[in-house]
Amino acid sequence: MWLLQWLRPPPPPPEPLPEASSLPLVTAALLCWFLPAVLVTQHSERSVAAFAIVEFVAALLGNGLFVGVELLTAHWSEAASELALQLLLFVLLVVLYFPMDGHMNAALTAGAWACGQCTLKAAALFVAAQLFGSALAMELMELVVDPALREHIRPPHPPYIDEGIWAAILFELVCTFLMVLLYLGCTELERFDKHYVLTSGLVVALVRYTGASMDPLGAFSAALFAEDYIHQLEVYWFGSLAGGLLAGLVWRVLESYLQAKRV
Protein backbone atom coordinates (compact mmCIF):
# COMPACT_ATOMS: atom_id res chain seq x y z
CA MET A 1 0.00 0.00 0.00
CA TRP A 2 2.76 2.44 0.88
CA LEU A 3 4.38 1.65 -2.49
CA LEU A 4 1.18 2.58 -4.35
CA GLN A 5 0.97 5.81 -2.39
CA TRP A 6 4.58 6.58 -3.27
CA LEU A 7 3.94 5.96 -6.98
CA ARG A 8 0.73 8.01 -6.99
CA PRO A 9 1.31 11.48 -8.53
CA PRO A 10 1.19 14.36 -6.05
CA PRO A 11 -2.03 16.40 -5.93
CA PRO A 12 -2.08 19.62 -7.94
CA PRO A 13 -1.20 22.78 -6.02
CA PRO A 14 -4.19 24.84 -4.86
CA GLU A 15 -5.22 27.72 -7.09
CA PRO A 16 -4.08 31.10 -5.77
CA LEU A 17 -6.76 33.21 -4.20
CA PRO A 18 -7.74 36.35 -6.11
CA GLU A 19 -6.18 39.53 -4.83
CA ALA A 20 -8.51 41.46 -2.55
CA SER A 21 -9.21 45.07 -3.44
CA SER A 22 -8.53 47.74 -0.86
CA LEU A 23 -11.36 49.91 -2.20
CA PRO A 24 -14.16 48.63 0.06
CA LEU A 25 -11.97 48.88 3.17
CA VAL A 26 -10.78 52.40 2.38
CA THR A 27 -14.31 53.56 1.53
CA ALA A 28 -15.72 52.12 4.76
CA ALA A 29 -12.92 53.70 6.82
CA LEU A 30 -13.53 57.11 5.27
CA LEU A 31 -17.28 56.76 5.82
CA CYS A 32 -16.60 56.06 9.51
CA TRP A 33 -14.62 59.30 9.60
CA PHE A 34 -16.98 61.44 7.56
CA LEU A 35 -20.41 60.66 9.01
CA PRO A 36 -19.58 61.29 12.70
CA ALA A 37 -17.95 64.59 11.73
CA VAL A 38 -21.13 65.65 9.90
CA LEU A 39 -23.37 64.58 12.77
CA VAL A 40 -21.27 66.54 15.28
CA THR A 41 -21.19 69.63 13.08
CA GLN A 42 -24.72 69.82 11.71
CA HIS A 43 -26.34 71.14 14.90
CA SER A 44 -23.81 73.86 15.65
CA GLU A 45 -22.63 74.91 12.20
CA ARG A 46 -25.21 73.97 9.62
CA SER A 47 -23.53 76.01 6.87
CA VAL A 48 -20.27 74.10 7.41
CA ALA A 49 -22.04 70.75 7.24
CA ALA A 50 -23.89 71.81 4.07
CA PHE A 51 -20.61 72.93 2.50
CA ALA A 52 -19.07 69.56 3.41
CA ILE A 53 -21.91 67.80 1.56
CA VAL A 54 -21.18 69.98 -1.47
CA GLU A 55 -17.50 69.03 -1.24
CA PHE A 56 -18.46 65.35 -1.07
CA VAL A 57 -20.73 65.53 -4.14
CA ALA A 58 -18.21 67.57 -6.15
CA ALA A 59 -15.37 65.14 -5.33
CA LEU A 60 -17.61 62.20 -6.24
CA LEU A 61 -18.59 63.70 -9.60
CA GLY A 62 -15.25 65.29 -10.43
CA ASN A 63 -12.96 62.33 -9.74
CA GLY A 64 -15.46 59.89 -11.23
CA LEU A 65 -15.51 61.96 -14.43
CA PHE A 66 -11.72 62.13 -14.54
CA VAL A 67 -11.35 58.35 -14.35
CA GLY A 68 -14.19 57.88 -16.84
CA VAL A 69 -12.61 60.24 -19.38
CA GLU A 70 -9.23 58.59 -18.87
CA LEU A 71 -10.79 55.20 -19.63
CA LEU A 72 -12.66 56.52 -22.68
CA THR A 73 -9.48 58.05 -24.09
CA ALA A 74 -7.23 55.10 -23.17
CA HIS A 75 -6.65 54.19 -26.83
CA TRP A 76 -5.95 57.75 -27.92
CA SER A 77 -2.46 59.16 -28.11
CA GLU A 78 -0.97 60.31 -24.81
CA ALA A 79 -1.10 63.97 -25.84
CA ALA A 80 -4.77 63.73 -26.89
CA SER A 81 -5.74 61.95 -23.67
CA GLU A 82 -4.00 64.59 -21.53
CA LEU A 83 -5.69 67.36 -23.51
CA ALA A 84 -9.12 65.79 -22.89
CA LEU A 85 -8.43 65.60 -19.14
CA GLN A 86 -7.25 69.20 -19.04
CA LEU A 87 -10.34 70.36 -20.94
CA LEU A 88 -12.50 68.50 -18.39
CA LEU A 89 -10.59 70.23 -15.56
CA PHE A 90 -11.26 73.63 -17.15
CA VAL A 91 -14.99 72.89 -17.51
CA LEU A 92 -15.26 71.69 -13.90
CA LEU A 93 -13.43 74.77 -12.61
CA VAL A 94 -15.65 77.16 -14.56
CA VAL A 95 -19.00 75.39 -14.13
CA LEU A 96 -18.71 73.73 -10.73
CA TYR A 97 -15.78 74.68 -8.52
CA PHE A 98 -15.41 78.46 -8.70
CA PRO A 99 -19.15 79.35 -8.90
CA MET A 100 -19.75 77.39 -5.68
CA ASP A 101 -16.64 78.81 -3.97
CA GLY A 102 -15.69 75.21 -3.32
CA HIS A 103 -12.30 73.63 -2.76
CA MET A 104 -12.63 70.04 -4.06
CA ASN A 105 -8.90 69.82 -3.44
CA ALA A 106 -7.24 69.16 -0.08
CA ALA A 107 -4.40 71.56 -0.93
CA LEU A 108 -6.91 74.37 -1.48
CA THR A 109 -8.60 73.51 1.82
CA ALA A 110 -5.21 73.67 3.56
CA GLY A 111 -4.57 77.07 2.02
CA ALA A 112 -8.04 78.32 2.98
CA TRP A 113 -7.44 77.28 6.61
CA ALA A 114 -3.96 78.82 6.70
CA CYS A 115 -5.25 82.19 5.47
CA GLY A 116 -8.18 82.18 7.90
CA GLN A 117 -11.08 81.37 5.56
CA CYS A 118 -12.21 78.43 7.70
CA THR A 119 -11.52 76.82 11.07
CA LEU A 120 -9.36 73.74 11.55
CA LYS A 121 -12.46 71.71 12.43
CA ALA A 122 -14.19 72.78 9.21
CA ALA A 123 -11.06 72.10 7.14
CA ALA A 124 -10.80 68.56 8.56
CA LEU A 125 -14.47 67.98 7.76
CA PHE A 126 -14.03 69.24 4.18
CA VAL A 127 -11.02 66.97 3.59
CA ALA A 128 -12.97 64.02 5.03
CA ALA A 129 -15.84 64.79 2.63
CA GLN A 130 -13.46 65.07 -0.32
CA LEU A 131 -11.73 61.79 0.50
CA PHE A 132 -14.98 59.91 1.03
CA GLY A 133 -16.45 61.27 -2.22
CA SER A 134 -13.31 60.28 -4.15
CA ALA A 135 -13.21 56.79 -2.63
CA LEU A 136 -16.91 56.21 -3.29
CA ALA A 137 -16.46 57.34 -6.91
CA MET A 138 -13.68 54.78 -7.39
CA GLU A 139 -15.81 52.10 -5.71
CA LEU A 140 -18.65 52.75 -8.16
CA MET A 141 -16.25 52.83 -11.13
CA GLU A 142 -14.82 49.47 -10.09
CA LEU A 143 -18.32 47.98 -10.15
CA VAL A 144 -19.10 49.12 -13.70
CA VAL A 145 -15.70 49.05 -15.43
CA ASP A 146 -14.28 45.95 -17.07
CA PRO A 147 -11.32 44.76 -14.92
CA ALA A 148 -9.22 44.50 -18.08
CA LEU A 149 -9.44 48.28 -18.48
CA ARG A 150 -8.05 49.03 -15.03
CA GLU A 151 -4.48 48.80 -16.33
CA HIS A 152 -5.10 52.03 -18.26
CA ILE A 153 -5.48 54.01 -15.02
CA ARG A 154 -2.22 54.87 -13.35
CA PRO A 155 -1.34 57.48 -10.71
CA PRO A 156 0.54 60.50 -12.07
CA HIS A 157 4.29 60.12 -12.42
CA PRO A 158 6.00 62.76 -10.25
CA PRO A 159 8.12 65.16 -12.33
CA TYR A 160 11.82 65.18 -11.37
CA ILE A 161 11.46 61.92 -9.44
CA ASP A 162 14.56 60.68 -11.28
CA GLU A 163 16.49 63.50 -9.61
CA GLY A 164 15.48 62.23 -6.18
CA ILE A 165 12.45 62.20 -3.94
CA TRP A 166 13.15 65.65 -2.47
CA ALA A 167 13.36 67.20 -5.93
CA ALA A 168 9.91 65.76 -6.73
CA ILE A 169 8.48 66.98 -3.41
CA LEU A 170 9.90 70.48 -3.86
CA PHE A 171 8.55 70.74 -7.41
CA GLU A 172 5.07 69.63 -6.33
CA LEU A 173 5.22 72.06 -3.40
CA VAL A 174 6.15 75.05 -5.57
CA CYS A 175 3.53 74.31 -8.24
CA THR A 176 0.81 73.80 -5.62
CA PHE A 177 1.88 77.03 -3.92
CA LEU A 178 1.33 78.96 -7.17
CA MET A 179 -2.01 77.28 -7.86
CA VAL A 180 -3.38 77.98 -4.37
CA LEU A 181 -2.26 81.62 -4.61
CA LEU A 182 -4.21 81.92 -7.86
CA TYR A 183 -7.28 80.45 -6.19
CA LEU A 184 -7.05 82.72 -3.15
CA GLY A 185 -6.55 85.75 -5.37
CA CYS A 186 -9.67 84.89 -7.34
CA THR A 187 -11.86 84.22 -4.30
CA GLU A 188 -10.56 86.89 -1.92
CA LEU A 189 -9.87 90.00 -3.99
CA GLU A 190 -13.01 91.83 -5.08
CA ARG A 191 -11.37 92.97 -8.30
CA PHE A 192 -10.77 89.40 -9.43
CA ASP A 193 -13.70 87.47 -7.98
CA LYS A 194 -15.52 87.54 -11.34
CA HIS A 195 -12.48 86.51 -13.36
CA TYR A 196 -12.60 82.83 -12.49
CA VAL A 197 -12.63 81.84 -16.17
CA LEU A 198 -9.20 83.43 -16.62
CA THR A 199 -8.01 81.92 -13.34
CA SER A 200 -9.26 78.50 -14.46
CA GLY A 201 -7.28 78.85 -17.67
CA LEU A 202 -4.15 79.75 -15.70
CA VAL A 203 -4.60 76.74 -13.41
CA VAL A 204 -5.01 74.39 -16.41
CA ALA A 205 -1.95 75.95 -18.06
CA LEU A 206 0.02 75.36 -14.86
CA VAL A 207 -1.04 71.70 -14.88
CA ARG A 208 -0.32 71.29 -18.58
CA TYR A 209 3.13 72.86 -18.72
CA THR A 210 4.50 71.61 -15.39
CA GLY A 211 3.11 68.08 -15.25
CA ALA A 212 2.49 68.48 -11.53
CA SER A 213 -0.66 67.08 -9.95
CA MET A 214 -1.30 69.85 -7.36
CA ASP A 215 -4.29 67.77 -6.26
CA PRO A 216 -3.85 65.12 -3.54
CA LEU A 217 -7.38 63.83 -4.18
CA GLY A 218 -6.83 63.30 -7.91
CA ALA A 219 -3.63 61.37 -7.27
CA PHE A 220 -5.32 59.44 -4.44
CA SER A 221 -8.28 58.46 -6.65
CA ALA A 222 -6.07 57.11 -9.44
CA ALA A 223 -3.87 55.28 -6.92
CA LEU A 224 -6.89 53.75 -5.20
CA PHE A 225 -8.38 52.56 -8.50
CA ALA A 226 -5.06 51.13 -9.75
CA GLU A 227 -3.97 49.77 -6.33
CA ASP A 228 -0.65 51.60 -6.81
CA TYR A 229 0.29 53.92 -3.93
CA ILE A 230 3.91 54.70 -4.75
CA HIS A 231 4.94 58.30 -3.88
CA GLN A 232 1.42 59.07 -2.63
CA LEU A 233 2.26 60.16 0.88
CA GLU A 234 5.51 62.02 0.41
CA VAL A 235 4.91 63.77 -2.95
CA TYR A 236 1.18 64.17 -3.44
CA TRP A 237 0.14 64.66 0.19
CA PHE A 238 3.13 66.13 2.00
CA GLY A 239 4.33 68.20 -0.98
CA SER A 240 0.89 69.44 -2.04
CA LEU A 241 -0.40 70.18 1.47
CA ALA A 242 2.82 71.98 2.38
CA GLY A 243 2.49 74.11 -0.74
CA GLY A 244 -1.13 74.90 0.08
CA LEU A 245 -0.33 75.82 3.69
CA LEU A 246 2.58 78.02 2.62
CA ALA A 247 0.38 79.81 0.07
CA GLY A 248 -2.26 80.45 2.74
CA LEU A 249 0.29 81.91 5.14
CA VAL A 250 1.80 84.12 2.43
CA TRP A 251 -1.67 85.27 1.43
CA ARG A 252 -2.49 86.18 5.04
CA VAL A 253 0.62 88.39 5.22
CA LEU A 254 -0.13 89.90 1.82
CA GLU A 255 -3.74 90.61 2.78
CA SER A 256 -2.64 92.35 5.98
CA TYR A 257 -0.25 94.49 3.97
CA LEU A 258 -2.94 95.45 1.45
CA GLN A 259 -5.40 96.35 4.22
CA ALA A 260 -2.79 98.49 5.98
CA LYS A 261 -1.99 100.22 2.70
CA ARG A 262 -5.67 101.10 2.14
CA VAL A 263 -5.82 102.73 5.56
C-alpha positions as CSV (number, residue, x, y, z in Angstrom):
1,M,0.0,0.0,0.0
2,W,2.8,2.4,0.9
3,L,4.4,1.6,-2.5
4,L,1.2,2.6,-4.4
5,Q,1.0,5.8,-2.4
6,W,4.6,6.6,-3.3
7,L,3.9,6.0,-7.0
8,R,0.7,8.0,-7.0
9,P,1.3,11.5,-8.5
10,P,1.2,14.4,-6.0
11,P,-2.0,16.4,-5.9
12,P,-2.1,19.6,-7.9
13,P,-1.2,22.8,-6.0
14,P,-4.2,24.8,-4.9
15,E,-5.2,27.7,-7.1
16,P,-4.1,31.1,-5.8
17,L,-6.8,33.2,-4.2
18,P,-7.7,36.4,-6.1
19,E,-6.2,39.5,-4.8
20,A,-8.5,41.5,-2.6
21,S,-9.2,45.1,-3.4
22,S,-8.5,47.7,-0.9
23,L,-11.4,49.9,-2.2
24,P,-14.2,48.6,0.1
25,L,-12.0,48.9,3.2
26,V,-10.8,52.4,2.4
27,T,-14.3,53.6,1.5
28,A,-15.7,52.1,4.8
29,A,-12.9,53.7,6.8
30,L,-13.5,57.1,5.3
31,L,-17.3,56.8,5.8
32,C,-16.6,56.1,9.5
33,W,-14.6,59.3,9.6
34,F,-17.0,61.4,7.6
35,L,-20.4,60.7,9.0
36,P,-19.6,61.3,12.7
37,A,-18.0,64.6,11.7
38,V,-21.1,65.7,9.9
39,L,-23.4,64.6,12.8
40,V,-21.3,66.5,15.3
41,T,-21.2,69.6,13.1
42,Q,-24.7,69.8,11.7
43,H,-26.3,71.1,14.9
44,S,-23.8,73.9,15.7
45,E,-22.6,74.9,12.2
46,R,-25.2,74.0,9.6
47,S,-23.5,76.0,6.9
48,V,-20.3,74.1,7.4
49,A,-22.0,70.7,7.2
50,A,-23.9,71.8,4.1
51,F,-20.6,72.9,2.5
52,A,-19.1,69.6,3.4
53,I,-21.9,67.8,1.6
54,V,-21.2,70.0,-1.5
55,E,-17.5,69.0,-1.2
56,F,-18.5,65.4,-1.1
57,V,-20.7,65.5,-4.1
58,A,-18.2,67.6,-6.1
59,A,-15.4,65.1,-5.3
60,L,-17.6,62.2,-6.2
61,L,-18.6,63.7,-9.6
62,G,-15.2,65.3,-10.4
63,N,-13.0,62.3,-9.7
64,G,-15.5,59.9,-11.2
65,L,-15.5,62.0,-14.4
66,F,-11.7,62.1,-14.5
67,V,-11.3,58.3,-14.4
68,G,-14.2,57.9,-16.8
69,V,-12.6,60.2,-19.4
70,E,-9.2,58.6,-18.9
71,L,-10.8,55.2,-19.6
72,L,-12.7,56.5,-22.7
73,T,-9.5,58.0,-24.1
74,A,-7.2,55.1,-23.2
75,H,-6.7,54.2,-26.8
76,W,-5.9,57.8,-27.9
77,S,-2.5,59.2,-28.1
78,E,-1.0,60.3,-24.8
79,A,-1.1,64.0,-25.8
80,A,-4.8,63.7,-26.9
81,S,-5.7,61.9,-23.7
82,E,-4.0,64.6,-21.5
83,L,-5.7,67.4,-23.5
84,A,-9.1,65.8,-22.9
85,L,-8.4,65.6,-19.1
86,Q,-7.2,69.2,-19.0
87,L,-10.3,70.4,-20.9
88,L,-12.5,68.5,-18.4
89,L,-10.6,70.2,-15.6
90,F,-11.3,73.6,-17.1
91,V,-15.0,72.9,-17.5
92,L,-15.3,71.7,-13.9
93,L,-13.4,74.8,-12.6
94,V,-15.7,77.2,-14.6
95,V,-19.0,75.4,-14.1
96,L,-18.7,73.7,-10.7
97,Y,-15.8,74.7,-8.5
98,F,-15.4,78.5,-8.7
99,P,-19.1,79.4,-8.9
100,M,-19.8,77.4,-5.7
101,D,-16.6,78.8,-4.0
102,G,-15.7,75.2,-3.3
103,H,-12.3,73.6,-2.8
104,M,-12.6,70.0,-4.1
105,N,-8.9,69.8,-3.4
106,A,-7.2,69.2,-0.1
107,A,-4.4,71.6,-0.9
108,L,-6.9,74.4,-1.5
109,T,-8.6,73.5,1.8
110,A,-5.2,73.7,3.6
111,G,-4.6,77.1,2.0
112,A,-8.0,78.3,3.0
113,W,-7.4,77.3,6.6
114,A,-4.0,78.8,6.7
115,C,-5.2,82.2,5.5
116,G,-8.2,82.2,7.9
117,Q,-11.1,81.4,5.6
118,C,-12.2,78.4,7.7
119,T,-11.5,76.8,11.1
120,L,-9.4,73.7,11.6
121,K,-12.5,71.7,12.4
122,A,-14.2,72.8,9.2
123,A,-11.1,72.1,7.1
124,A,-10.8,68.6,8.6
125,L,-14.5,68.0,7.8
126,F,-14.0,69.2,4.2
127,V,-11.0,67.0,3.6
128,A,-13.0,64.0,5.0
129,A,-15.8,64.8,2.6
130,Q,-13.5,65.1,-0.3
131,L,-11.7,61.8,0.5
132,F,-15.0,59.9,1.0
133,G,-16.4,61.3,-2.2
134,S,-13.3,60.3,-4.1
135,A,-13.2,56.8,-2.6
136,L,-16.9,56.2,-3.3
137,A,-16.5,57.3,-6.9
138,M,-13.7,54.8,-7.4
139,E,-15.8,52.1,-5.7
140,L,-18.6,52.8,-8.2
141,M,-16.3,52.8,-11.1
142,E,-14.8,49.5,-10.1
143,L,-18.3,48.0,-10.2
144,V,-19.1,49.1,-13.7
145,V,-15.7,49.1,-15.4
146,D,-14.3,45.9,-17.1
147,P,-11.3,44.8,-14.9
148,A,-9.2,44.5,-18.1
149,L,-9.4,48.3,-18.5
150,R,-8.1,49.0,-15.0
151,E,-4.5,48.8,-16.3
152,H,-5.1,52.0,-18.3
153,I,-5.5,54.0,-15.0
154,R,-2.2,54.9,-13.4
155,P,-1.3,57.5,-10.7
156,P,0.5,60.5,-12.1
157,H,4.3,60.1,-12.4
158,P,6.0,62.8,-10.3
159,P,8.1,65.2,-12.3
160,Y,11.8,65.2,-11.4
161,I,11.5,61.9,-9.4
162,D,14.6,60.7,-11.3
163,E,16.5,63.5,-9.6
164,G,15.5,62.2,-6.2
165,I,12.5,62.2,-3.9
166,W,13.1,65.7,-2.5
167,A,13.4,67.2,-5.9
168,A,9.9,65.8,-6.7
169,I,8.5,67.0,-3.4
170,L,9.9,70.5,-3.9
171,F,8.5,70.7,-7.4
172,E,5.1,69.6,-6.3
173,L,5.2,72.1,-3.4
174,V,6.1,75.1,-5.6
175,C,3.5,74.3,-8.2
176,T,0.8,73.8,-5.6
177,F,1.9,77.0,-3.9
178,L,1.3,79.0,-7.2
179,M,-2.0,77.3,-7.9
180,V,-3.4,78.0,-4.4
181,L,-2.3,81.6,-4.6
182,L,-4.2,81.9,-7.9
183,Y,-7.3,80.4,-6.2
184,L,-7.0,82.7,-3.2
185,G,-6.6,85.8,-5.4
186,C,-9.7,84.9,-7.3
187,T,-11.9,84.2,-4.3
188,E,-10.6,86.9,-1.9
189,L,-9.9,90.0,-4.0
190,E,-13.0,91.8,-5.1
191,R,-11.4,93.0,-8.3
192,F,-10.8,89.4,-9.4
193,D,-13.7,87.5,-8.0
194,K,-15.5,87.5,-11.3
195,H,-12.5,86.5,-13.4
196,Y,-12.6,82.8,-12.5
197,V,-12.6,81.8,-16.2
198,L,-9.2,83.4,-16.6
199,T,-8.0,81.9,-13.3
200,S,-9.3,78.5,-14.5
201,G,-7.3,78.9,-17.7
202,L,-4.1,79.7,-15.7
203,V,-4.6,76.7,-13.4
204,V,-5.0,74.4,-16.4
205,A,-1.9,75.9,-18.1
206,L,0.0,75.4,-14.9
207,V,-1.0,71.7,-14.9
208,R,-0.3,71.3,-18.6
209,Y,3.1,72.9,-18.7
210,T,4.5,71.6,-15.4
211,G,3.1,68.1,-15.3
212,A,2.5,68.5,-11.5
213,S,-0.7,67.1,-9.9
214,M,-1.3,69.8,-7.4
215,D,-4.3,67.8,-6.3
216,P,-3.9,65.1,-3.5
217,L,-7.4,63.8,-4.2
218,G,-6.8,63.3,-7.9
219,A,-3.6,61.4,-7.3
220,F,-5.3,59.4,-4.4
221,S,-8.3,58.5,-6.7
222,A,-6.1,57.1,-9.4
223,A,-3.9,55.3,-6.9
224,L,-6.9,53.7,-5.2
225,F,-8.4,52.6,-8.5
226,A,-5.1,51.1,-9.7
227,E,-4.0,49.8,-6.3
228,D,-0.7,51.6,-6.8
229,Y,0.3,53.9,-3.9
230,I,3.9,54.7,-4.8
231,H,4.9,58.3,-3.9
232,Q,1.4,59.1,-2.6
233,L,2.3,60.2,0.9
234,E,5.5,62.0,0.4
235,V,4.9,63.8,-2.9
236,Y,1.2,64.2,-3.4
237,W,0.1,64.7,0.2
238,F,3.1,66.1,2.0
239,G,4.3,68.2,-1.0
240,S,0.9,69.4,-2.0
241,L,-0.4,70.2,1.5
242,A,2.8,72.0,2.4
243,G,2.5,74.1,-0.7
244,G,-1.1,74.9,0.1
245,L,-0.3,75.8,3.7
246,L,2.6,78.0,2.6
247,A,0.4,79.8,0.1
248,G,-2.3,80.5,2.7
249,L,0.3,81.9,5.1
250,V,1.8,84.1,2.4
251,W,-1.7,85.3,1.4
252,R,-2.5,86.2,5.0
253,V,0.6,88.4,5.2
254,L,-0.1,89.9,1.8
255,E,-3.7,90.6,2.8
256,S,-2.6,92.3,6.0
257,Y,-0.2,94.5,4.0
258,L,-2.9,95.5,1.5
259,Q,-5.4,96.3,4.2
260,A,-2.8,98.5,6.0
261,K,-2.0,100.2,2.7
262,R,-5.7,101.1,2.1
263,V,-5.8,102.7,5.6
